[in-house]
């Protein structure tokens, strides 16, 4: 099993307790509240969009939480 990140919508704090009971004992799961405020920064041509794909925002809004599978980062050794 991989690592997972669970994001809880700011307006659904009651989900923290439920999800912590279900997933809290597993070391491969992190649970956090959505820290974003409002909309993304205005479009700028000099940097790529950093926010999650729009469908993730819709899932977060609809069900109150979002589960994201974390992939292993491959780094070059020096």
C-alpha positions in Angstrom: 0.0 0.0 0.0 1.3 3.5 -0.8 1.1 6.7 1.1 -2.2 8.7 1.1 -3.0 12.3 1.9 -6.6 13.1 2.9 -7.7 16.7 2.6 -10.8 17.8 4.5 -12.9 20.7 3.4 -12.7 23.7 5.8 -16.5 23.7 6.2 -16.6 20.0 7.2 -14.6 19.8 10.4 -16.8 16.9 11.7 -15.2 14.6 9.2 -11.8 14.9 10.9 -12.9 12.7 13.8 -14.5 10.1 11.6 -11.6 9.9 9.2 -9.1 9.8 12.0 -10.8 6.8 13.6 -10.9 5.0 10.2 -7.4 5.9 9.0 -5.5 7.4 11.9 -3.8 4.2 13.0 -2.2 3.6 9.6 1.2 5.3 9.3 0.8 5.7 5.6 -2.1 8.2 5.9 -1.9 11.9 6.6 -5.0 13.9 7.3 -5.1 17.7 6.9 -7.6 20.5 6.5 -7.7 22.4 3.1 -5.4 25.4 3.7 -6.2 27.3 0.6 -8.1 30.5 0.8 -10.4 31.5 -2.1 -9.3 31.3 -5.7 -5.9 30.7 -7.2 -3.6 33.5 -8.1 -4.2 35.3 -11.4 -2.8 33.6 -14.5 0.8 34.4 -15.1 2.6 33.2 -18.2 6.0 32.9 -16.4 4.9 30.0 -14.1 2.8 26.8 -14.5 -0.5 26.4 -12.6 0.3 24.7 -9.2 -3.2 24.0 -7.9 -4.7 20.6 -8.2 -6.7 19.7 -11.3 -10.3 21.2 -11.2 -12.0 17.8 -10.7 -10.3 17.5 -7.3 -11.9 20.8 -6.2 -15.3 19.5 -7.2 -14.8 16.2 -5.3 -13.6 18.1 -2.2 -16.7 20.4 -2.4 -19.2 17.6 -3.0 -18.1 15.0 -0.5 -16.2 17.1 2.0 -12.9 15.3 1.7 -10.4 14.2 -0.9 -8.0 11.2 -0.9 -4.8 11.7 -2.9 -2.3 8.8 -3.5 1.2 10.0 -3.0 3.7 8.7 -5.5 7.3 8.1 -4.5 9.6 10.9 -5.6 12.8 9.7 -7.4 15.7 11.9 -6.7 19.2 11.8 -8.2 22.0 11.0 -5.8 25.1 13.1 -5.9 
